[in-house]
Amino acid sequence: MCLAIPVRVVEVDSSGEAGKVDYLGTKMGANFALIKDIRIGDWVVVHAGFAISRLDDKEARETLAMLREVQNAGEA
């Protein structure tokens, strides 16, 4: 099973098709070719290194909060 987690775009190269995202404090490379007009600060869902969808700020934060709840429930 794969889980795609919201990440924030922190770097976009000059082509606009690649850059880096912040994945819970770790910066990782990502391909943005599937999303038009990507900008630093955008929230995206990355799967297998490709940004597959853009999220608004509220949706991204709600998803991260739910994932934290699941993680905390598993540790209890």
Secondary structure, DSSP 4 states (H G I P E B T S, - for coil): -----EEEEEEE-TTSSEEEEEETTEEEEEE-TTSTT--TT-EEEEETTEEEEEE-HHHHHHHHHHHHHHHHHHH-
